Amino acid sequence: MPGRGPRVTPPVDTSATLVVAEVFGVTVQGEGPSCGRRASFIRLGGCNLACSWCDTPETWDASRFDLRQTLTRTPVEEVVARALVGAPGIVVITGGEPLLHQRQRGWDNLLVRLDAAGVEIEVETNGTIPPTAHTARKVTRFNCSPKLAHAGDLEAKRINGKALAVLRWTDRVAFKFVCATPADVDEVAAFTRDHNIPERLVWVMPEGTDSEALSRRLGEIADPAIAAGFNVTTRLHVHAWGDEKGR
C-alpha cells in the first residue's frame, strides 16, 4: 500500500510539467468514502467525455471556453508545492479526466513527489481509461464515477468494461454514481450487476450544484440506494460553499 516504508525525497525535475486548470485547498473532500476529510485538489485539463451536466467544462470544452486561458502548462514542482500548503491529509487529482495524463513524465513525477510527501493520493476518474501499473502502485484510492445515460454520451463511449475491471482488480477503488431520480439508482444496480461490482464499493450521490437541489434529490434516491445495498454520499462542499470554484 502507498505510504509503507521509509520515504526518500526524489530528485527535483524542473522540466516535468502538466496541463493544469487549478490547484486549490486546503478544503475538504466533499464526496464519497473520504467525505469531510481535509484535502487539496489538483485539477488537470482535458476529458474524453462530454457530460451534459459537467460542472467543470472549462477544463475541456473548447466550444465554450478559450482553453489557452483556462489551462496552463505548469511545472510539477510548483503544483506539488501549492497542493501541500496547509498540510492536507489527502491530495485529490481530478479533472476533466486525469488518467489521460498518465503516459506523461509529469504524471509519474507528480505521483512520486506526493507519495514522498506522505499524503494519501486520490484520483477521480470516469472509469474509461485503465490505470497503469505505476499509477496503481502510487494511488491510495481511485474514485471511479462511471457515467449513466443521463450524462448524454453514447454507452460505447462512456463505458469501458476492461478499464472498470482493471480498476476493480487494484482493490483500491470506490465507485461513485451521480443520480437524480430513483430510476437512476435502478440503472446503477443494473450496471453493477453487469460489471461484477460489489454493492459495498458503491456510493450513490445526488446531482446538483446547490443545497436545495441536493437535498431534494437525496431525499428521492436515499431509500432505494440503501435498499439496493449501496452507500450514500452528498456533496458536502456544495452545502458549505455553494457552486463556488476552488472550494
C-alpha positions in Angstrom: 0.0 0.0 0.0 1.1 3.6 -0.5 2.9 5.1 2.5 4.7 2.0 3.7 8.4 2.0 4.4 10.9 4.9 4.6 10.4 7.7 2.1 13.3 9.1 0.1 12.9 12.6 -1.3 13.1 12.2 -5.1 15.4 14.5 -7.1 13.8 17.6 -8.4 12.9 17.6 -12.1 12.3 21.2 -13.1 11.4 20.2 -16.6 8.4 18.0 -15.7 5.1 19.7 -16.4 1.4 19.0 -16.6 -1.6 20.9 -18.1 -3.4 22.3 -15.1 -6.7 24.1 -14.6 -6.3 24.9 -10.9 -4.8 23.8 -7.6 -6.7 24.6 -4.5 -7.1 23.8 -0.8 -6.9 23.1 1.9 -10.6 22.4 1.8 -12.5 19.1 2.4 -13.2 16.1 0.2 -16.9 16.6 -0.4 -17.9 13.3 -1.8 -17.5 9.5 -1.4 -15.7 7.5 1.3 -13.4 10.3 2.3 -16.2 12.9 2.6 -15.3 15.5 5.2 -11.5 14.9 5.3 -9.1 17.7 4.8 -7.9 17.7 1.2 -6.2 19.7 -1.5 -7.2 19.3 -5.2 -5.2 19.3 -8.4 -7.4 19.8 -11.4 -5.9 18.8 -14.7 -7.2 19.7 -18.2 -8.8 17.5 -20.8 -11.6 15.0 -20.9 -12.7 12.2 -23.2 -16.4 12.6 -22.3 -18.8 15.5 -22.7 -21.3 15.1 -19.8 -24.3 17.4 -20.2 -24.3 18.4 -16.5 -20.5 18.7 -16.2 -19.6 21.3 -13.6 -16.0 21.9 -14.9 -16.5 22.3 -18.7 -13.7 24.9 -18.7 -11.2 22.1 -18.4 -12.2 20.5 -21.8 -14.9 22.3 -23.8 -13.2 24.4 -26.4 -16.5 25.3 -28.0 -17.5 27.4 -25.0 -14.1 28.3 -23.4 -10.7 29.5 -24.5 -8.6 26.7 -23.2 -5.5 28.7 -23.6 -6.9 30.9 -20.9 -8.3 28.3 -18.6 -5.5 25.8 -18.8 -1.8 26.3 -18.1 1.2 24.0 -18.6 2.8 24.2 -15.1 5.9 22.7 -13.6 5.1 19.7 -11.4 7.3 21.1 -8.5 5.1 24.2 -8.5 1.9 22.1 -8.5 3.1 19.9 -5.6 4.3 22.9 -3.5 0.9 24.5 -3.9 -1.1 21.3 -3.1 0.8 20.7 0.1 0.1 24.2 1.6 -1.8 23.7 4.8 -0.7 20.1 5.3 -3.7 18.2 3.8 -4.1 14.6 4.6 -5.3 13.9 1.1 -4.4 15.3 -2.3 -7.1 14.6 -4.9 -6.1 14.6 -8.6 -9.2 15.4 -10.6 -10.3 16.9 -14.0 -11.6 16.6 -16.6 -10.2 13.1 -16.8 -6.8 12.9 -15.1 -5.8 9.5 -16.4 -5.4 11.0 -19.8 -2.1 12.4 -18.5 -0.6 9.2 -17.1 1.7 8.5 -20.0 3.5 11.8 -19.4 6.7 12.1 -17.4 5.0 14.9 -15.4 2.3 12.4 -14.2 4.9 10.0 -12.8 6.8 12.8 -11.2 3.6 14.1 -9.6 2.8 10.8 -8.0 6.3 10.2 -6.8 6.5 13.7 -5.2 3.1 13.4 -3.5 3.9 9.9 -2.2 7.3 11.1 -0.9 5.4 13.9 1.0 3.4 11.3 2.9 -0.1 12.3 1.7 -2.8 10.0 0.6 -3.4 10.3 -3.2 -6.9 10.0 -4.6 -7.6 10.0 -8.3 -11.0 10.9 -9.7 -11.8 9.1 -12.9 -14.7 8.3 -15.2 -13.7 4.7 -15.5 -13.0 4.6 -19.2 -9.2 4.5 -19.0 -7.3 1.8 -17.2 -4.6 2.9 -14.8 -1.0 1.8 -15.5 0.8 -0.4 -13.0 2.8 2.6 -11.8 -0.3 4.7 -11.2 -2.0 1.8 -9.3 1.0 1.4 -7.0 1.1 5.1 -6.0 -2.6 5.9 -5.7 -4.4 5.3 -2.4 -7.9 5.2 -3.9 -9.5 5.6 -7.3 -12.8 7.4 -7.0 -14.4 6.0 -10.1 -17.5 7.7 -11.4 -19.0 5.9 -14.4 -21.5 8.0 -16.3 -25.1 6.9 -16.6 -27.4 7.5 -19.6 -28.4 11.0 -18.4 -24.9 12.2 -18.9 -25.6 12.3 -22.6 -22.7 10.4 -24.1 -23.3 7.2 -26.1 -22.9 4.0 -24.0 -19.9 2.8 -26.1 -18.1 6.0 -25.2 -18.9 6.2 -21.5 -18.5 2.6 -20.5 -15.3 0.5 -20.9 -15.6 -2.9 -19.2 -11.9 -3.6 -19.4 -11.0 -0.4 -17.7 -13.6 -1.0 -15.0 -12.2 -4.5 -14.4 -8.6 -3.2 -14.1 -9.8 -0.6 -11.5 -11.6 -3.3 -9.6 -8.6 -5.5 -9.6 -6.5 -2.8 -8.0 -8.5 -3.3 -4.8 -8.2 0.5 -4.3 -11.4 1.8 -5.8 -14.7 3.2 -4.8 -17.5 3.6 -7.5 -19.5 6.8 -7.3 -22.6 7.3 -9.3 -24.4 10.7 -9.9 -28.2 10.1 -9.6 -31.1 12.5 -10.0 -34.0 10.0 -9.7 -34.9 6.6 -8.3 -34.7 5.3 -11.9 -31.1 6.3 -12.0 -30.5 4.1 -8.9 -32.1 1.2 -10.8 -29.6 1.9 -13.6 -26.8 1.8 -11.1 -28.0 -1.6 -9.8 -28.1 -3.0 -13.4 -24.6 -1.5 -14.1 -23.0 -3.0 -11.0 -24.5 -6.4 -11.8 -23.3 -6.3 -15.4 -19.7 -5.4 -14.3 -19.5 -7.5 -11.1 -19.0 -4.5 -8.8 -19.8 -5.4 -5.2 -22.5 -3.2 -3.6 -20.2 -2.3 -0.7 -17.9 -0.4 -3.1 -20.7 1.8 -4.5 -21.6 5.3 -3.4 -24.7 7.0 -4.8 -24.7 10.8 -4.9 -27.4 13.3 -5.8 -26.8 15.5 -8.8 -26.9 19.3 -8.1 -24.9 22.5 -7.6 -27.0 24.0 -4.8 -28.2 22.7 -1.4 -31.9 22.8 -2.3 -31.4 20.5 -5.4 -29.0 18.2 -3.5 -31.3 17.8 -0.5 -34.4 17.2 -2.7 -32.7 14.6 -4.8 -31.0 13.0 -1.9 -34.4 12.5 -0.3 -35.6 10.8 -3.5 -32.6 8.5 -4.0 -31.5 7.6 -0.5 -34.1 4.9 0.3 -33.8 3.0 -3.0 -30.0 3.2 -2.8 -29.9 1.8 0.7 -32.3 -0.9 -0.2 -30.0 -1.9 -3.1 -27.1 -2.3 -0.7 -25.3 0.9 -1.7 -23.6 3.6 0.3 -24.9 7.2 0.1 -23.0 10.4 -0.1 -23.9 14.1 -0.6 -21.7 16.9 -2.0 -20.5 18.4 1.3 -18.6 21.3 -0.4 -21.7 22.4 -2.2 -23.6 22.6 1.1 -20.8 24.6 2.7 -19.9 27.0 -0.2 -22.5 26.6 -3.0 -21.1 26.4 -6.5 -18.0 28.5 -5.7 -15.0 27.5 -7.7 -11.8 26.5 -5.8 -13.6 25.1 -2.7 
